[in-house]
Amino acid sequence: MKGKIDRAVRQTAPRLRTSRPRRLRPGHPVREQSRKRTFRPADFIVALLCLAGILFFLWLFWLDYNRTLTRMNALPVGTITWKYKAAQRRFVDRSIWGQLQKESSLYNGDYIRTAKQSEATVTFTGGAAISLTEDSMIQILVDDEEPQAELLAGAVSVDNTEGENDFLLNAGGQTIRVPKGTAMDFRIGENGAQNDAHTIMHSPKPLARLINRTSSALPVEFAWEGVNYAGGDRTRLEIAEDRAFKRIVRTQNGDTQGSALITLAPGVWYWRAYPAGLDTAAHAAAAVINKLTILSAPPTQILSPEDGYEYHYRSKLPAVRFQWTSSPDAAFYILEAADNPGFLNAALRKTVQGGPGTSLSLTHSGLGNGRWYWRVRPVMDAEDGTPEPGASASFTITQSGELAVPALRSPEAEAIISIADPPKDIYFSWGHEAEAASYTLLVSREADLRNPLITQQVTANYYAYNAIPPLVEGRYYWGVYQTGLDGKISGTSPSRPFTIQQWEPVLRPTFPQDKYTTTAAALRDTRFTWKTNQNIPLRFQVSATPDFARLVVDEAVAGSFTGLSLEEGQWYWRVAAETGSLRTAAMSLRVRQGLAAPERLAPVGPITVQANTATAFTWQDVDGADTYTLNLYTGNRSTGTPLRNIPYIKGSQVEIPLDQDGAYTWTLQAFANERTGSTRLSSPLANAAFTVNASTATPAPAAPTVLPVALLPEAGNRRPVNGYTGVAQLQADRTITFSWNTVPGANRYIFTLYREAAEGRQLVRRWEPSRQNSLVLDDLSILGNSIFIWQVEAVRVGANDTIEQRGTPGENRFTVNTSTPAAPTVLPVALLPEPGNRRPVNGYTLGVAQLRADRTIAFSWNTVPGANRYIVTLYREAAGGRQLVRRWEPSRQNSLVLDDLSILGNSGFIWQVEAVRVGADDAIEQRGTPGENRFTVNLPPLPRDTLKSPGRVYGQ
């Protein structure tokens, strides 16, 4: 009985902890908890003290490295007025070299040195200056306020043009005096200072930095004086782009004393002057290289706010954004704004750091009511470092009690927006209002914005509409009103119309192509054509600038434009919708003169003809000419008899035998072949007259040395046949195929298309010579209702791509008449049929078996004739309608594998495939009828994970 009681007591009594530690297994919660440490406030303090100590010592190191040593017991004798890269100074009684900065003070006895590719200029208190080139060292020695220096290494330039006294330079054991008002260059060579025969440069100063305030090159005056020249010697001045003078751009020879005005562009230039009588090695040792920097500082142009701009606000001052063009070499800019045009007591004066960009800006919101004037002054690192400020502009700030109506930006009025697959976001944007808390966008079918289809409140001044399904086709209107910070509402902006359609709007130029070159005469016969799928009013526009800021021609057009007349020069043309933003790209057009007339014609005047010898007719080659045509007449050209006609002459000479004495006249005309991007060019006729003396004339062979090449026969069996009417083919194929028989001896064919008009045939297009004896015209926008003439000429082209033998052109006529209702000018493009044999089949169910086998879904369909791309779209069926899951980019394949099944889930799905035809510019030219199938994903629910209680954890 006692044993049972003892056992019961032991089971019910609490266990006592022992002093022996319990061994825990890895990963036990108590062991993991013991590894965590708490970051106490004292630790924060220690870390901050360590970091502060590191920063303090780094700051001390930076000060020590860049410090400029100063003397407290001596007066400075000069300063560093210019420094490029590394320049150092050492006191005469110390051994430590210190870094020099601009405006550092210098003392008597200081040593100054420059490193590789470094420069420095020391200006003494008396006005003299000494400039050190790279790897040079001097010691400053001033005695009785007379500036002195000793050249220890390298080369220097002494400029004493503004000095009060003469300057003494000790170099190589010599003492050289530089009188005030002069400048000299010196170098330490093997034999000491080089100062025998040398040139003193009075202008420009050593290491001069000049400001060019214009957009053209700057005239720089070089003035010199020769010293110790040999008798009759002259001065040679050389200017180069590099320090080694391997790229010399200008050489000027002058007298012993003289000057030259040389125009130089902005940049760094190196110049040297030396006696011209020295040989190369001597002048290289004697001449001291000096540098000239020209900084570009054209007047700054004000961009915004423009002159006369008005700011309006209710309670919050507007933030004025000042923007202006930059100067390439400006160190910084000074922006000023004042309430008077003289900028007295300016309310705003800010320093803005410069940069290499095209424009700079600064935003300021501290200007109150009134009229304000502002300007910008660039500051340069040069002798006269502050150019004149640019033009000023004024603006006004007015406080008003009403909220401003937002200004609409995009889409523009009458814009055309496509909702073609894949649908794109429609961006609405309007002007920012400083006091707007929010904006409300309204889109309606009504011009007064009643019953809006979209009412969207946003805080930004734009909204991207991307609802699915998108807005249907039709005409819409949109407008915006703002809500102020105080809850008040502004008026609604005037509504702006836009149109939504299924297909992408197309308007692109077809002829002439970009960078086309023509003459003023040929331009009047050039037909400008374009391609569009929009039935909207268009305008043909021409401007002298690519931004079309000022239009020279602005006329309403239908399908093409002819009769353009322009002066010589560079022009730009485009076709734009009368309303909205639809327009072609800017196409450049160069109008030039024809080729220059041939010059230096011979023979001219009386000539002597030798027996059995042909007379050489020569001329100077014309730039750009491919061939020449020569005509020879007896007597006067207008009344004489034609003797010779020699076309397609290559070169600048031809020989013709003359068998009779008397007077002759001959003409010559140059021609350039038509090329891609250029029309055929010709020159004016050049003519010359000569006579053959009877006493010297001798018979010559009957045939000329150069015979005209016989023409190849015309190409036969030309189709379409003469008189063909192409209405049926236009409706069926939208192409016209031209073909002809090959011509023996020909290796190219030139195809030309003309339009018959009241004033004669007009060139529509000429194709480059082709090896094929057929051509397919698929751009029918260049035709229109008319009678056309197509012409094919067989030619033989040589190894250098020049025509060696021409042919007899053969031509046929055909008529295009699409004025009947059955064939409108712009035909709607028929939809391609839907793809057949679509798999998975309609009603397919994706279950566990396929997931275990493939983990993918393979979609496939038959190819569609006429299609070259396929668009696949996947939707999910929901209570509110189908929801877009993914749309793939147009693909050439007629199959697609979906391997990311995480985008599905248990639901019903619709997959859709549409066949389309894509053109060369990746734009969809023909859409198709979408075909779609449905399938279901049916997967059993996964078992839910259960969490088993770990029980009572040790220590709790």
HULIN-V528863 format. One record per backbone hydrogen bond with DSSP energy under -0.5 kcal/mol. NH is the residue of the N-H (numbers start at 1). CO is the residue of the C=O. E is the energy in kcal/mol with one decimal. If there is no record, write none. Layout:
BEGIN
nh=[NH	NH]
co=[CO	CO]
e=[E	E]
END
This chain:
BEGIN
nh=[5	6	7	8	9	10	11	12	13	28	32	33	34	35	35	36	36	40	43	44	45	46	47	48	49	50	51	52	53	54	55	56	57	58	59	60	61	62	63	64	65	66	67	69	77	78	79	80	81	81	82	84	88	89	90	94	98	100	103	104	106	109	110	111	112	113	114	115	118	119	120	121	122	123	123	124	124	125	127	129	130	131	132	133	135	136	137	138	139	140	141	143	143	146	147	149	150	151	151	152	152	153	156	157	158	159	159	160	160	163	164	167	168	169	170	171	171	172	174	176	176	178	178	179	181	182	184	186	188	189	189	192	193	194	195	198	198	200	201	202	202	203	207	208	208	210	212	213	218	220	222	222	223	223	224	225	226	227	233	235	236	237	238	239	240	241	245	249	250	252	254	258	260	262	262	264	267	269	270	271	272	274	276	278	283	284	285	286	287	289	290	292	293	294	295	295	297	297	299	303	304	308	309	309	311	313	317	320	320	321	322	322	323	324	325	326	329	330	331	332	333	334	335	335	336	337	338	343	346	347	348	350	352	352	354	360	362	364	370	372	373	374	375	377	379	380	382	383	385	385	387	387	390	393	395	396	397	398	400	408	409	410	414	415	415	417	417	419	426	427	428	428	429	430	431	436	437	438	439	440	441	442	443	444	446	449	453	454	456	458	458	463	465	465	466	474	476	477	478	479	481	483	484	485	487	490	493	496	498	499	500	501	508	510	511	515	516	516	517	518	520	523	524	525	526	528	528	529	529	530	531	533	536	538	539	540	541	541	542	543	544	548	552	553	555	557	558	561	563	564	569	571	572	573	574	576	577	578	584	587	588	589	590	591	591	592	592	595	602	605	607	610	612	613	615	617	617	618	618	619	620	625	626	627	628	629	630	631	632	633	634	635	640	641	643	644	646	647	649	654	656	659	662	664	665	666	667	668	669	671	672	675	678	679	681	683	684	686	688	690	691	692	693	693	696	697	705	706	707	712	719	723	724	724	726	730	731	732	733	734	736	738	738	739	740	741	746	747	748	749	750	751	752	753	754	755	756	757	760	762	764	765	767	770	775	777	777	778	780	782	783	786	786	788	789	790	791	792	793	795	796	798	801	804	804	805	808	809	810	812	814	815	816	823	827	832	839	843	844	844	846	847	851	852	853	854	855	857	859	859	860	861	862	867	868	869	870	871	872	873	874	875	876	877	878	881	883	885	886	888	891	896	898	898	899	901	903	904	907	907	909	910	911	912	913	914	916	917	919	922	925	925	926	929	930	931	933	935	936	937	938	938	948	953	956]
co=[1	2	3	4	5	6	7	8	9	25	28	29	30	31	32	32	33	38	40	40	41	42	43	44	45	46	47	48	49	50	51	52	53	54	55	56	57	58	59	60	61	62	63	67	106	106	123	104	79	121	121	119	113	98	111	91	89	87	80	101	78	140	107	90	138	88	136	86	115	84	132	82	130	79	121	122	128	77	124	159	122	157	120	155	115	133	153	112	150	110	148	141	146	143	145	168	139	149	170	137	150	137	186	131	184	129	157	158	182	160	126	178	147	176	149	169	174	151	171	169	174	167	176	177	160	179	158	156	154	187	192	189	171	187	193	196	227	225	199	200	223	223	291	205	291	293	295	211	264	262	220	260	203	221	258	200	256	198	230	254	274	252	272	250	270	247	242	239	239	237	235	224	222	220	260	218	294	292	240	290	238	236	234	275	279	280	281	282	283	287	271	269	208	267	210	293	212	295	213	323	323	394	306	394	396	398	315	318	364	319	320	362	304	360	301	358	296	327	379	379	352	377	333	350	375	348	373	340	343	337	337	335	333	350	331	324	322	320	397	395	338	393	336	334	332	385	380	209	382	383	378	385	376	374	372	309	370	311	313	406	429	429	497	412	497	415	499	501	465	425	426	463	410	461	407	433	483	483	458	481	456	479	454	477	450	446	443	443	441	439	456	428	426	463	464	500	498	444	496	442	440	438	488	435	484	482	480	478	476	415	474	417	531	529	529	588	513	588	677	590	592	519	520	522	523	526	561	511	527	559	508	506	534	557	576	555	539	574	553	572	550	545	542	542	540	538	560	528	524	523	591	589	543	587	541	539	582	537	575	573	586	571	516	569	589	518	590	682	618	689	691	608	699	610	656	615	654	602	616	652	599	622	671	671	649	669	646	667	644	665	641	663	636	634	632	632	630	645	628	617	615	657	692	690	633	688	631	686	629	627	681	678	675	517	672	670	595	668	666	664	605	662	607	691	693	693	655	655	705	806	739	813	721	813	815	726	727	728	729	729	777	736	775	719	773	716	743	795	795	770	793	749	791	765	789	762	787	760	757	755	753	753	751	749	738	736	775	776	778	779	780	784	816	814	754	812	752	810	750	748	805	802	798	796	802	796	712	807	792	790	788	724	786	820	825	927	860	934	841	934	936	845	847	848	849	850	850	898	857	896	839	894	836	864	916	916	891	914	870	912	886	910	883	908	881	878	876	874	874	872	870	859	857	896	897	899	900	901	905	937	935	875	933	873	931	871	869	926	923	919	917	923	917	832	928	913	911	909	844	907	846	936	946	951	953]
e=[-1.8	-2.1	-2.0	-2.2	-2.3	-2.3	-1.8	-1.8	-2.3	-1.8	-2.2	-2.0	-1.6	-0.9	-0.5	-0.5	-0.8	-0.9	-0.8	-1.3	-2.0	-2.2	-2.3	-2.4	-2.2	-2.2	-2.4	-2.5	-2.1	-2.1	-2.3	-2.3	-2.2	-2.1	-2.1	-2.1	-2.3	-2.2	-2.3	-2.5	-2.3	-2.0	-0.8	-0.6	-2.6	-1.2	-2.1	-1.9	-0.9	-1.8	-1.1	-2.9	-2.4	-2.2	-1.9	-1.4	-3.0	-2.3	-3.7	-1.6	-2.9	-2.5	-2.0	-2.7	-2.7	-2.0	-2.2	-1.6	-1.4	-1.8	-1.6	-2.5	-2.8	-2.5	-0.5	-0.5	-3.0	-2.0	-1.8	-2.1	-2.6	-2.8	-3.0	-2.0	-1.2	-0.6	-2.1	-2.4	-1.7	-2.7	-1.7	-0.5	-1.6	-2.0	-0.6	-1.5	-2.4	-0.5	-2.9	-2.3	-0.7	-1.5	-2.1	-1.9	-3.2	-3.3	-0.6	-0.7	-2.3	-0.8	-1.2	-2.6	-1.9	-2.7	-2.6	-0.6	-2.5	-0.6	-1.6	-3.1	-0.5	-3.5	-0.5	-0.7	-3.8	-1.4	-2.2	-2.7	-2.4	-0.7	-2.3	-1.2	-0.6	-1.8	-1.0	-0.7	-1.9	-3.6	-0.6	-0.6	-2.1	-1.7	-0.5	-1.5	-0.6	-2.7	-3.5	-0.7	-2.9	-3.1	-0.6	-3.1	-2.2	-0.5	-2.4	-2.1	-1.5	-3.0	-2.2	-2.4	-2.6	-3.3	-2.6	-2.6	-3.2	-2.1	-1.2	-2.3	-1.7	-3.2	-2.9	-1.3	-2.4	-2.7	-0.7	-2.6	-1.7	-3.1	-2.5	-2.3	-2.0	-1.8	-3.6	-1.4	-2.7	-1.8	-1.4	-2.2	-2.6	-0.6	-2.1	-3.3	-2.8	-3.0	-3.5	-0.6	-3.2	-0.6	-0.7	-2.5	-1.8	-2.9	-2.1	-0.7	-2.8	-1.7	-0.5	-0.8	-3.0	-0.5	-0.8	-3.2	-3.2	-2.3	-2.2	-1.1	-1.5	-1.3	-2.5	-1.4	-2.8	-2.5	-0.6	-3.0	-2.3	-2.2	-2.4	-1.7	-0.6	-1.0	-2.0	-2.3	-2.8	-0.5	-1.4	-2.9	-2.2	-2.6	-2.2	-3.4	-3.2	-2.7	-2.0	-2.0	-3.0	-4.7	-1.4	-1.4	-0.7	-0.8	-0.8	-0.5	-1.7	-2.0	-2.3	-2.2	-2.3	-2.9	-3.1	-0.6	-2.2	-1.3	-2.2	-1.7	-0.8	-0.5	-3.0	-2.2	-2.5	-0.6	-0.5	-2.8	-2.8	-2.0	-3.0	-1.5	-3.1	-1.5	-3.5	-2.7	-3.4	-2.7	-1.9	-2.8	-0.6	-1.5	-2.8	-1.8	-2.1	-2.7	-0.5	-2.4	-3.1	-0.7	-0.6	-2.2	-3.2	-2.7	-1.7	-2.0	-1.6	-2.6	-3.2	-1.0	-1.7	-2.7	-2.4	-2.0	-2.3	-2.9	-2.8	-2.3	-2.4	-2.2	-1.5	-0.8	-0.8	-1.4	-2.2	-2.4	-0.6	-2.2	-0.9	-1.0	-1.2	-0.6	-3.2	-2.9	-0.5	-0.6	-2.9	-1.4	-1.1	-0.8	-2.5	-3.4	-0.5	-2.6	-2.1	-2.6	-0.7	-1.6	-3.4	-1.5	-2.2	-2.0	-0.6	-1.9	-0.9	-0.6	-2.8	-3.1	-2.4	-2.5	-2.1	-2.3	-2.9	-2.1	-2.5	-2.6	-0.5	-3.1	-3.0	-2.8	-0.6	-2.5	-0.6	-1.0	-2.0	-2.3	-2.2	-0.5	-1.5	-1.3	-2.3	-0.5	-3.2	-2.5	-0.6	-1.6	-2.7	-2.0	-3.2	-1.8	-1.3	-2.3	-2.4	-1.9	-2.2	-3.3	-1.9	-2.8	-2.9	-0.5	-3.6	-1.3	-2.8	-0.6	-2.8	-1.9	-2.7	-0.5	-1.9	-3.1	-2.2	-2.6	-2.5	-2.6	-1.7	-2.6	-2.7	-1.5	-2.2	-2.1	-1.7	-1.9	-0.6	-2.6	-2.1	-2.0	-1.2	-3.0	-1.2	-0.5	-0.8	-1.2	-0.7	-1.0	-0.7	-2.4	-2.7	-2.5	-1.7	-1.0	-2.0	-2.0	-2.0	-1.9	-2.9	-1.2	-1.7	-0.5	-3.3	-2.8	-1.8	-3.0	-2.0	-1.8	-1.7	-1.9	-2.7	-0.6	-2.7	-2.6	-3.0	-2.9	-2.9	-0.7	-1.4	-3.0	-2.9	-1.5	-2.5	-2.2	-2.7	-3.1	-0.6	-0.8	-0.9	-1.1	-1.6	-0.6	-1.3	-3.2	-2.2	-2.5	-3.0	-2.5	-2.1	-2.2	-2.9	-2.9	-1.5	-2.7	-0.5	-1.6	-2.7	-0.6	-2.4	-2.1	-2.2	-2.7	-2.6	-1.7	-0.6	-2.4	-2.6	-2.7	-1.7	-1.0	-3.8	-0.6	-1.5	-2.3	-1.4	-3.2	-1.2	-1.9	-0.6	-3.6	-2.6	-1.7	-2.9	-2.0	-1.8	-1.8	-1.7	-2.5	-0.5	-2.7	-2.8	-3.0	-2.9	-2.9	-0.7	-1.4	-2.8	-3.0	-1.5	-2.6	-2.2	-2.7	-3.1	-0.5	-0.7	-0.9	-1.1	-1.5	-0.6	-0.7	-3.3	-2.1	-2.6	-2.9	-2.7	-2.1	-2.2	-2.9	-2.9	-1.6	-2.3	-0.6	-1.6	-2.8	-0.6	-2.6	-2.3	-2.3	-2.6	-2.5	-2.5	-0.6	-0.6	-0.6	-2.0]
END
